Amino acid sequence: MGVRILCVGDVVGDPGRRALKAGLEQLVPQRGVDCVIVNAENTAGGSGITPMIYESLRKAGAHLITLGDHLYRRKEIIPVLETSDCAVRAANLPKTAPGREFAVYHTPNHHGVAVVSLLGRLFMKLPVDCPFRAADRVLASIPSDVRIVAVDMHAEATSEKVALGWHLDGRVSIVFGTHTHVPTADERILPKGTAYITDLGMTGPYDSVLGRRKDRVMSSMINGVPQTFDVAEGDVRMCGVLVDIEPSTGRAKSIERVCIPIR
């Protein structure tokens, strides 16, 4: 029997959190999801995560949580990251950065699912180490009996994400991209058995500019005057992918994009 994993793209603000909860309530029982991986990088007002939100995501059904370049935006989350057994920070941050480099969730059928997070370097602000070498290092430290491994490449450049997919083909089960908030249509199984997609898309309001109020963003772009980019509200969706994995090998059997509108 295979393992079905749901990977959910960047959850943005309160609308995204509500969409995640409603989407998981609908999709998990309908599609027999065994493990839910959520990128929570933008859950707190569009930037960062708080301890209360972390707990709400866990309660909503997130088994593993990845973050990104805003992970330390809310300083109060640092003690949580230091003790959590399910949330990960980017493995190519400095070794002294708070948080885990990988986490493992065991499904009800006792299959281990590991998750690793990486930050891209192209067009990104944080100074980080090479994501390719960091991936090699962390994969070597994951217990050998954990056959299913998912990698979140939180990056701006599609080329960097695609290159990482090829680099890890046959060595991990899933490589999915986050950060750009726009779902891509390139989901596929790579030749050696790794499921890949360049970006999961956003879980949040699509009547927006990447989750922010479009009037505020357009005004700033047109007039050159800084604006507060408040989180938008309309056309809320949960987006991501469903991936079926053969647990004995860790190879992906199928990948399917999902986009659930939330009424």
BAFI-3210 file (N, C-alpha, C; in Angstrom, 3 decimals, decimal comma, padded with zeros to 6 digits):
// residues 263
n [1|2|3|4|5|6|7|8|9|10|11|12|13|14|15|16|17|18|19|20|21|22|23|24|25|26|27|28|29|30|31|32|33|34|35|36|37|38|39|40|41|42|43|44|45|46|47|48|49|50|51|52|53|54|55|56|57|58|59|60|61|62|63|64|65|66|67|68|69|70|71|72|73|74|75|76|77|78|79|80|81|82|83|84|85|86|87|88|89|90|91|92|93|94|95|96|97|98|99|100|101|102|103|104|105|106|107|108|109|110|111|112|113|114|115|116|117|118|119|120|121|122|123|124|125|126|127|128|129|130|131|132|133|134|135|136|137|138|139|140|141|142|143|144|145|146|147|148|149|150|151|152|153|154|155|156|157|158|159|160|161|162|163|164|165|166|167|168|169|170|171|172|173|174|175|176|177|178|179|180|181|182|183|184|185|186|187|188|189|190|191|192|193|194|195|196|197|198|199|200|201|202|203|204|205|206|207|208|209|210|211|212|213|214|215|216|217|218|219|220|221|222|223|224|225|226|227|228|229|230|231|232|233|234|235|236|237|238|239|240|241|242|243|244|245|246|247|248|249|250|251|252|253|254|255|256|257|258|259|260|261|262|263]
n.u [000,846|000,565|001,947|000,355|000,989|000,340|001,346|001,403|001,187|002,671|001,154|-000,865|-001,389|-004,398|-006,614|-005,400|-004,824|-007,393|-008,252|-006,523|-007,317|-010,025|-009,623|-008,052|-009,810|-011,620|-010,117|-008,289|-009,728|-011,237|-009,374|-007,658|-005,242|-002,038|000,028|000,665|002,300|003,231|003,947|004,658|005,518|004,423|002,345|001,691|000,167|001,085|003,824|006,197|005,796|003,950|004,029|001,365|000,051|001,532|000,705|-001,986|-001,840|-000,831|-002,978|-004,887|-004,050|-001,509|001,305|004,036|006,109|007,352|009,486|010,884|012,467|011,475|011,437|012,407|011,175|009,237|010,196|009,407|008,925|011,242|012,023|010,149|010,924|013,325|012,613|010,663|009,531|008,659|008,821|010,895|013,854|015,659|018,166|020,529|021,146|023,281|025,078|024,599|022,075|018,796|016,734|015,620|017,308|016,170|013,092|011,074|008,121|005,982|003,745|000,353|000,567|003,138|005,177|008,051|008,353|010,399|011,272|012,928|014,185|015,225|016,919|016,940|019,562|019,701|018,639|017,692|017,587|018,782|021,972|023,121|024,386|025,470|022,694|022,637|024,882|024,258|021,910|022,965|024,529|022,631|020,889|022,515|022,463|019,954|018,048|018,587|016,426|014,310|012,636|011,152|011,410|010,921|011,582|011,636|012,157|012,749|012,626|013,444|014,193|013,257|015,003|016,912|015,398|014,542|017,034|017,807|015,914|016,730|019,257|018,641|017,176|015,958|017,093|015,555|012,058|010,237|010,538|009,630|008,799|008,587|007,637|007,256|004,530|002,901|001,253|002,796|002,743|004,196|004,349|005,634|007,020|010,304|013,011|014,315|012,560|011,689|009,224|008,292|007,758|007,799|006,658|004,373|002,331|000,065|-001,566|-004,225|-005,537|-006,438|-007,434|-005,663|-002,294|-000,035|-001,084|-001,350|-003,121|-004,327|-004,721|-003,049|-000,509|-000,360|-000,557|001,837|003,677|003,043|003,152|005,439|005,528|005,981|003,874|001,727|001,535|-001,094|-002,669|-004,755|-008,268|-010,076|-011,274|-010,283|-008,083|-006,865|-003,799|-001,636|000,119|-000,699|000,980|001,791|003,545|005,775|006,391|008,454|010,578|010,718|010,188|008,368|005,076|003,002|001,959|-000,092|-001,623|-003,423|-006,131|-008,153|-011,038|-012,221|-015,170]
n.v [-001,193|002,213|005,458|008,465|011,808|015,150|018,222|021,524|024,797|028,090|029,484|032,199|034,662|035,307|034,605|032,539|030,672|029,963|028,840|026,675|025,075|024,503|023,292|021,045|019,628|018,849|017,558|015,637|013,360|012,627|011,949|010,221|011,019|010,588|012,052|015,431|018,197|021,472|024,723|027,361|029,943|032,507|032,916|034,607|037,423|037,672|037,506|035,600|033,552|032,773|031,461|030,799|030,555|028,502|026,364|026,320|025,484|022,916|021,772|021,965|019,997|019,820|017,938|018,175|021,044|023,559|026,428|029,592|032,437|034,315|033,228|033,939|036,296|036,893|037,080|035,643|033,071|031,627|030,054|027,989|026,825|025,795|023,644|022,161|019,149|018,895|021,078|022,751|024,623|026,339|024,284|025,256|027,547|029,238|027,038|027,680|028,738|028,890|025,981|022,936|020,916|018,869|017,015|014,295|012,542|009,988|007,974|006,686|004,060|003,511|004,434|006,290|009,739|012,163|015,633|018,293|021,582|024,172|027,180|029,279|030,944|032,768|035,971|036,288|037,586|036,741|035,736|032,682|029,282|027,009|025,500|023,016|021,542|021,600|020,089|017,575|017,047|016,993|014,947|012,755|012,472|011,694|009,096|005,767|004,074|005,653|006,081|007,810|011,019|014,470|017,550|020,979|023,593|026,760|029,372|032,024|031,926|030,061|028,461|027,645|026,056|024,019|022,926|021,884|019,889|018,054|017,484|016,047|013,929|010,654|010,377|011,507|011,641|013,662|016,864|020,068|023,398|026,577|029,950|031,830|032,049|031,480|029,006|026,446|024,672|022,356|019,853|016,595|013,243|012,648|011,016|009,130|008,681|010,752|012,961|016,119|019,659|023,051|025,265|025,266|027,060|029,384|029,328|031,005|034,349|034,859|036,991|039,316|040,633|038,388|037,621|039,968|043,107|044,320|046,981|048,433|047,448|048,061|050,849|051,517|050,571|052,117|054,806|055,038|055,411|054,191|051,642|050,079|046,706|045,154|042,016|040,471|039,556|038,253|035,529|032,968|030,218|026,828|025,546|023,114|019,970|016,512|013,588|010,302|007,702|004,954|003,096|001,257|001,810|004,550|005,890|008,068|007,597|008,981|012,368|015,088|018,148|020,271|022,463|024,095|025,881|028,009|028,591]
n.w [000,000|-000,856|000,122|000,624|000,127|000,949|-000,144|000,740|-000,491|000,186|002,942|003,438|005,702|007,694|005,946|004,470|006,474|007,291|004,908|004,702|006,906|006,226|003,725|004,348|005,989|004,085|002,010|003,087|004,285|002,012|000,020|001,202|002,583|003,938|005,064|005,778|004,544|005,145|003,996|005,989|005,987|005,584|007,362|009,524|009,376|006,803|006,891|008,330|011,346|014,303|017,724|018,518|016,077|014,967|016,630|015,911|013,253|013,538|014,909|012,917|011,200|010,065|009,591|009,138|008,975|006,936|006,369|005,451|003,979|005,740|008,244|010,824|011,316|013,223|016,348|018,563|017,793|017,822|020,203|019,879|017,460|018,267|019,818|018,531|016,948|014,418|012,720|010,360|009,646|007,023|005,687|004,702|006,044|008,481|010,733|013,356|013,411|014,801|015,133|013,417|010,938|009,542|009,733|010,926|010,290|011,380|009,789|010,351|009,476|010,053|008,415|007,782|007,113|005,935|006,017|004,374|004,246|002,053|001,098|-001,746|-003,640|-005,722|-006,469|-003,896|-000,542|001,888|003,082|002,307|002,452|-000,180|-001,630|-002,875|-001,971|000,726|000,741|000,008|002,280|004,422|003,629|003,959|006,682|007,456|008,922|007,749|007,517|006,912|004,168|002,624|001,489|001,468|-000,149|000,271|-001,760|-001,300|-003,137|-005,469|-008,200|-010,994|-012,426|-010,564|-008,893|-010,639|-011,320|-008,845|-008,571|-010,585|-009,546|-007,258|-008,158|-007,866|-005,407|-003,466|-002,554|-003,245|-004,696|-004,162|-005,080|-003,416|-002,410|-004,608|-004,919|-007,071|-008,769|-010,659|-013,821|-014,246|-013,086|-012,544|-012,833|-012,360|-014,217|-012,513|-010,483|-008,749|-007,620|-008,924|-008,820|-009,797|-008,417|-005,742|-005,515|-003,896|-000,722|000,015|-000,554|-003,863|-005,289|-005,611|-005,283|-005,212|-002,752|-001,345|-000,860|-003,874|-004,645|-002,977|-003,672|-006,427|-006,333|-005,055|-006,936|-009,183|-008,353|-006,873|-004,168|-000,946|000,453|002,887|002,636|003,010|003,825|001,430|000,771|-000,963|-003,135|-002,083|-001,820|-001,436|-002,305|-003,818|-004,035|-004,537|-003,820|-004,596|-003,081|-003,271|-000,540|000,064|-001,577|-001,742|-004,037|-006,215|-007,438|-008,613|-009,280|-008,541|-009,158|-006,915|-006,324|-004,341|-004,101|-001,530|000,002]
ca.u [000,000|001,381|001,797|-000,101|001,452|-000,168|002,262|000,584|002,009|002,743|-000,093|-000,737|-002,256|-005,608|-007,364|-004,706|-004,994|-008,763|-008,309|-005,831|-008,173|-011,178|-009,145|-007,634|-011,014|-012,257|-009,273|-007,609|-010,539|-011,691|-008,308|-006,838|-003,905|-001,316|000,953|000,461|003,451|002,728|004,868|003,989|006,398|003,696|001,082|001,422|000,007|001,801|005,279|006,621|004,884|003,966|003,740|-000,066|-000,277|002,139|-000,190|-003,225|-001,545|-000,748|-004,345|-005,610|-003,660|-000,165|002,218|005,387|006,020|008,548|009,430|011,566|013,341|010,882|011,196|012,708|010,578|008,587|011,236|008,838|008,854|012,543|011,996|009,360|011,755|014,404|012,097|009,690|010,001|007,986|009,089|012,295|014,389|016,476|019,383|021,721|021,450|024,426|024,856|024,138|020,698|017,869|015,807|016,067|017,615|015,161|012,163|010,474|006,789|005,640|002,334|-000,323|001,070|004,534|006,138|008,694|008,418|011,302|011,195|014,109|013,936|016,407|016,711|017,684|020,510|019,510|017,646|017,217|018,342|019,563|023,218|023,066|025,322|025,001|021,610|022,932|025,771|023,522|021,019|023,795|024,950|021,508|020,383|023,404|022,215|018,613|018,140|018,472|015,129|013,326|012,790|010,388|011,994|010,413|012,446|011,025|013,136|012,124|013,531|012,862|014,516|012,794|016,156|017,554|014,514|014,624|018,351|017,826|015,145|017,600|020,339|018,148|016,359|016,313|017,640|014,449|010,751|009,557|011,112|008,633|009,214|007,694|008,104|006,768|003,079|002,201|001,375|003,326|002,081|005,254|004,448|006,028|007,917|011,592|013,356|014,750|011,496|011,397|008,144|008,825|006,991|008,589|006,043|003,071|001,313|-000,226|-002,819|-004,627|-006,416|-005,928|-007,852|-004,577|-000,968|000,715|-001,674|-001,498|-004,155|-003,806|-004,717|-001,854|000,679|-000,351|-000,262|003,271|004,415|002,764|003,494|006,743|005,393|005,802|002,571|001,609|000,937|-001,987|-003,145|-006,049|-009,319|-010,973|-010,928|-009,348|-007,895|-005,747|-003,102|-000,499|000,160|-000,819|002,008|001,736|004,901|005,981|007,179|009,624|011,664|010,704|009,958|007,033|004,297|002,170|001,871|-001,313|-001,873|-004,741|-006,479|-009,492|-011,609|-012,858|-016,335]
ca.v [000,000|003,404|006,578|009,666|013,017|016,434|019,347|022,734|025,975|029,211|029,886|033,651|035,373|034,676|033,900|031,306|029,716|029,458|027,976|025,430|024,276|024,010|022,408|019,768|018,931|018,288|016,728|014,525|012,135|012,267|011,396|009,300|011,591|010,022|013,030|016,792|019,095|022,831|025,853|028,327|031,107|033,786|032,732|035,689|038,706|037,651|037,447|034,913|032,672|032,935|030,210|030,487|030,094|027,174|025,407|026,203|024,679|021,531|021,347|021,850|018,759|019,868|017,009|018,720|022,466|024,203|027,887|030,217|033,560|035,129|032,343|034,573|037,636|037,013|036,523|034,747|031,699|030,958|028,937|026,891|026,159|025,082|022,445|021,446|017,953|018,799|022,264|022,827|025,834|026,000|023,565|025,980|028,658|028,905|025,942|028,221|029,228|028,067|025,100|021,652|020,824|017,975|016,442|013,049|012,189|008,592|007,831|005,631|002,761|003,412|004,829|007,558|010,770|013,246|016,862|019,163|022,895|024,857|028,511|029,599|032,061|033,730|037,034|036,216|038,526|036,120|035,072|031,279|028,391|026,342|024,567|021,692|020,862|021,428|018,943|016,363|016,840|016,626|013,634|011,743|012,355|011,157|007,651|004,960|003,404|006,626|006,006|008,874|012,326|015,606|018,725|022,263|024,567|028,068|030,139|032,941|031,573|028,741|027,670|027,069|024,986|022,912|022,308|021,072|018,685|017,111|017,093|015,105|012,880|009,311|010,398|011,901|011,294|014,856|018,206|021,069|024,779|027,551|031,340|032,780|032,158|031,239|027,575|026,129|023,541|021,444|018,684|015,387|012,302|012,651|009,664|008,194|008,441|011,877|013,862|017,480|020,810|024,261|026,010|024,754|028,102|030,011|029,053|032,327|035,108|035,045|038,316|040,001|040,516|037,441|037,565|041,310|043,929|044,755|048,442|048,935|047,081|048,836|052,243|051,629|050,381|053,193|056,128|055,019|055,755|052,951|051,366|048,883|045,672|044,336|040,771|040,587|038,703|037,591|034,355|032,216|028,840|026,028|024,980|022,244|018,746|015,193|012,697|008,914|007,186|003,553|003,234|000,382|002,398|006,004|006,478|008,605|006,920|009,969|013,704|015,743|019,469|020,500|023,864|023,999|027,175|028,007|029,508]
ca.w [000,000|-000,988|001,047|-000,094|000,802|000,469|000,079|000,628|-000,753|001,129|003,590|003,608|006,619|008,227|004,912|004,144|007,571|007,196|003,720|005,033|007,783|005,459|002,670|004,927|006,425|002,891|001,146|003,771|004,294|000,667|-000,809|001,982|002,766|005,069|005,639|005,273|004,685|004,926|004,088|006,869|005,925|005,531|008,069|010,481|008,698|005,536|007,042|009,540|012,059|015,757|018,418|018,495|014,725|014,857|017,276|015,128|012,066|013,996|015,213|011,646|010,536|009,469|010,254|008,989|008,630|006,401|006,449|004,319|004,307|006,810|009,394|012,108|011,335|014,538|017,218|019,566|017,280|017,934|021,159|019,307|016,459|018,964|020,483|017,700|016,243|013,119|011,911|009,946|009,018|005,866|006,059|004,260|006,937|009,325|011,679|014,634|013,291|015,584|014,432|012,876|009,506|008,965|010,706|010,455|010,769|011,150|009,445|011,124|009,021|010,504|007,382|008,098|006,072|006,338|005,223|004,389|003,650|001,528|000,539|-002,952|-003,532|-006,806|-006,235|-002,516|000,285|002,962|002,682|002,710|001,796|-001,391|-001,313|-003,422|-001,026|001,975|000,542|000,077|003,666|005,280|003,218|004,539|008,118|007,698|009,178|006,524|007,429|006,416|002,714|001,973|001,809|000,698|-000,076|-000,077|-002,253|-001,165|-003,994|-006,444|-009,583|-011,433|-012,867|-009,387|-008,423|-011,601|-011,188|-007,627|-008,865|-011,303|-008,649|-006,250|-008,772|-007,453|-004,044|-002,593|-003,121|-003,754|-004,630|-004,534|-004,896|-002,786|-002,335|-005,615|-004,741|-008,334|-009,081|-011,988|-014,475|-014,699|-012,201|-013,271|-012,175|-013,046|-014,682|-011,470|-009,520|-007,859|-008,029|-008,975|-009,313|-009,556|-007,318|-005,318|-005,476|-002,608|-000,022|000,467|-001,446|-005,218|-005,752|-004,907|-005,880|-004,387|-001,423|-000,759|-001,502|-005,174|-004,742|-002,295|-004,445|-007,674|-006,008|-004,795|-008,184|-010,143|-007,836|-006,227|-002,752|-000,177|001,031|003,712|001,800|003,821|003,226|000,754|001,334|-001,912|-003,949|-001,244|-002,282|-000,932|-003,455|-003,541|-004,825|-003,928|-004,367|-004,140|-002,924|-002,926|000,695|000,143|-002,360|-001,663|-005,360|-006,472|-008,471|-009,299|-008,687|-009,023|-008,607|-006,331|-006,054|-003,772|-003,705|-000,223|-000,007]
c.u [000,884|001,115|001,423|000,247|000,838|000,828|001,493|001,480|001,772|001,379|000,027|-001,821|-003,451|-006,437|-006,721|-004,868|-006,396|-008,911|-007,638|-006,726|-009,341|-010,745|-008,728|-008,830|-011,708|-011,382|-008,697|-008,468|-010,971|-010,625|-007,364|-005,410|-003,272|-000,432|000,735|001,694|003,001|003,867|004,145|004,718|005,662|002,423|000,714|001,351|000,770|003,298|005,652|005,529|005,039|003,711|002,272|-000,481|000,322|001,216|-001,477|-003,018|-001,461|-002,143|-005,156|-005,215|-002,328|000,759|003,660|005,266|007,368|008,364|010,184|012,400|012,774|010,756|011,453|012,090|009,877|009,487|010,684|008,734|010,160|012,548|011,196|010,199|012,868|013,933|011,167|010,322|009,373|008,231|010,574|012,630|015,276|017,809|020,645|021,893|022,678|024,084|024,299|022,698|019,749|016,980|016,467|016,372|016,712|014,277|011,525|009,111|006,531|004,138|001,695|000,108|002,569|005,554|006,728|008,732|009,293|011,079|012,454|013,715|015,262|016,003|017,547|018,615|020,296|018,362|017,049|018,139|019,234|020,847|023,231|024,105|024,685|023,884|021,878|023,819|025,085|022,570|021,806|024,143|023,798|020,945|021,224|023,141|020,822|018,717|017,833|017,134|014,006|013,510|012,128|010,925|011,409|011,319|011,685|012,142|012,458|012,999|012,760|013,024|014,037|013,970|016,827|016,720|014,601|015,959|018,425|017,022|015,983|018,727|019,908|017,312|016,876|016,846|016,606|013,143|010,087|010,483|010,019|009,161|008,142|008,307|007,471|005,255|002,280|002,356|001,865|002,699|003,078|005,413|004,743|006,845|009,210|012,049|013,719|013,752|011,189|010,265|008,650|007,752|007,759|007,984|004,648|001,962|001,037|-001,523|-003,237|-005,473|-005,795|-006,438|-006,894|-003,356|-000,145|000,235|-001,875|-002,540|-003,624|-003,800|-003,464|-000,595|000,762|-000,027|001,225|004,077|004,240|003,304|004,859|006,725|005,164|004,418|002,682|000,876|000,110|-002,404|-004,533|-007,039|-010,026|-010,392|-009,892|-009,302|-006,775|-005,105|-001,906|-000,485|-000,101|000,190|001,845|003,135|004,851|006,905|008,428|010,829|011,789|010,470|008,522|006,365|003,426|002,248|000,706|-001,454|-003,279|-004,917|-007,933|-009,997|-012,370|-013,970|-016,453]
c.v [001,246|004,425|007,799|010,899|014,236|017,515|020,629|023,956|027,109|029,664|031,358|034,193|034,573|033,996|032,568|030,250|029,122|028,509|026,637|024,524|023,667|023,019|021,045|018,958|018,243|017,227|015,502|013,275|011,681|011,525|010,486|009,764|011,043|011,030|014,370|017,631|020,494|023,838|026,982|029,652|032,449|033,784|033,882|037,027|038,813|037,527|036,819|034,053|032,914|031,588|029,821|029,955|028,716|026,112|025,230|025,382|023,201|020,975|021,147|020,602|018,795|018,946|017,512|020,147|022,955|025,712|028,479|031,381|034,466|034,352|032,991|035,974|037,921|036,306|035,506|033,297|030,942|029,842|027,737|026,111|025,344|023,770|021,608|020,228|017,827|020,000|022,334|024,217|025,389|025,400|024,284|027,330|028,287|027,820|026,432|028,729|028,319|027,199|023,858|021,739|019,813|017,470|015,217|012,856|010,729|008,467|006,753|004,221|002,598|003,633|006,191|008,478|011,901|014,456|017,685|020,465|023,504|026,241|028,672|030,785|033,128|034,676|036,989|037,057|037,856|035,498|033,634|030,474|027,748|025,352|023,149|020,902|020,647|020,245|017,642|016,040|016,340|015,260|012,519|011,520|011,831|009,648|006,822|004,257|004,349|006,737|007,173|010,226|013,381|016,807|019,945|023,216|025,926|029,075|030,991|032,432|030,162|027,867|026,965|025,902|023,772|022,179|021,432|019,789|017,639|016,605|015,994|013,967|011,491|009,221|010,839|011,565|012,470|016,059|019,171|022,458|025,592|028,937|032,272|032,915|031,948|029,765|027,350|024,835|022,501|020,238|017,437|014,471|012,282|011,213|008,660|008,077|009,535|012,715|015,301|018,463|022,072|025,148|025,488|025,778|028,513|029,456|030,359|033,015|035,363|036,328|039,317|040,082|039,669|037,422|038,909|042,121|044,549|046,275|049,023|048,649|047,907|050,295|052,445|051,514|051,540|054,536|056,193|055,389|054,465|052,854|050,183|047,824|044,718|043,081|040,988|039,581|037,830|036,395|033,481|030,754|028,163|025,333|024,135|021,062|017,534|014,287|011,312|008,314|005,683|003,513|002,373|000,965|003,902|006,679|006,965|007,841|007,898|011,295|014,426|017,103|019,531|021,995|023,868|025,399|027,033|029,042|030,216]
c.w [000,000|000,109|000,230|000,733|000,138|000,854|-000,224|000,514|000,224|001,650|003,982|004,542|007,108|007,142|004,523|005,220|007,557|006,006|003,991|005,870|007,007|004,396|003,200|005,411|005,254|002,218|001,846|003,831|002,904|-000,120|-000,030|002,175|004,045|005,792|004,966|005,586|004,287|004,994|004,815|006,957|006,059|006,371|008,996|009,762|007,407|005,660|008,373|010,140|013,552|016,420|018,381|017,129|014,482|015,447|016,483|013,867|012,417|014,263|013,946|010,868|009,832|010,252|010,234|008,467|008,132|006,459|005,258|004,783|005,399|008,122|010,737|012,220|012,664|015,562|018,218|019,094|017,523|018,976|020,647|018,306|017,116|019,589|019,613|017,032|014,862|012,205|011,581|009,408|007,862|006,296|005,618|004,955|007,775|010,351|013,007|014,582|014,069|014,693|013,868|011,378|008,800|010,097|010,076|011,110|010,430|010,944|010,327|010,721|009,256|009,389|007,756|006,893|006,598|005,444|005,455|003,717|003,198|001,026|-000,729|-002,719|-004,599|-006,477|-004,826|-001,635|001,326|002,421|003,204|001,936|000,565|-001,047|-001,803|-002,458|000,328|001,877|000,652|001,522|004,532|004,903|003,828|006,026|008,455|007,910|007,936|006,396|007,028|004,907|001,983|002,441|000,884|000,920|-000,572|-000,481|-002,307|-001,908|-004,987|-007,872|-009,927|-011,846|-011,698|-008,846|-009,347|-011,459|-009,944|-007,829|-009,573|-010,397|-007,685|-006,841|-008,385|-006,043|-003,019|-003,304|-003,820|-003,653|-005,065|-004,224|-004,197|-002,958|-003,361|-005,630|-006,021|-008,703|-010,508|-012,509|-014,966|-013,785|-013,032|-012,365|-012,983|-013,308|-013,598|-010,310|-008,524|-008,431|-007,931|-009,426|-008,916|-008,479|-007,028|-005,469|-004,041|-002,039|000,630|-000,580|-002,822|-005,875|-005,113|-005,808|-004,914|-002,931|-000,757|-001,537|-002,781|-005,313|-004,110|-003,122|-005,722|-007,417|-005,774|-006,076|-009,147|-009,666|-007,156|-004,762|-001,963|000,443|001,992|002,909|002,668|003,068|002,643|001,343|000,301|-002,651|-003,241|-001,693|-001,488|-002,122|-003,017|-004,479|-003,935|-004,612|-003,755|-004,190|-002,656|-001,708|000,753|-000,585|-002,185|-002,994|-005,504|-007,606|-009,257|-008,560|-009,347|-008,364|-008,020|-006,093|-005,630|-003,414|-002,386|-000,218|001,322]
res [m|g|v|r|i|l|c|v|g|d|v|v|g|d|p|g|r|r|a|l|k|a|g|l|e|q|l|v|p|q|r|g|v|d|c|v|i|v|n|a|e|n|t|a|g|g|s|g|i|t|p|m|i|y|e|s|l|r|k|a|g|a|h|l|i|t|l|g|d|h|l|y|r|r|k|e|i|i|p|v|l|e|t|s|d|c|a|v|r|a|a|n|l|p|k|t|a|p|g|r|e|f|a|v|y|h|t|p|n|h|h|g|v|a|v|v|s|l|l|g|r|l|f|m|k|l|p|v|d|c|p|f|r|a|a|d|r|v|l|a|s|i|p|s|d|v|r|i|v|a|v|d|m|h|a|e|a|t|s|e|k|v|a|l|g|w|h|l|d|g|r|v|s|i|v|f|g|t|h|t|h|v|p|t|a|d|e|r|i|l|p|k|g|t|a|y|i|t|d|l|g|m|t|g|p|y|d|s|v|l|g|r|r|k|d|r|v|m|s|s|m|i|n|g|v|p|q|t|f|d|v|a|e|g|d|v|r|m|c|g|v|l|v|d|i|e|p|s|t|g|r|a|k|s|i|e|r|v|c|i|p|i|r]
***
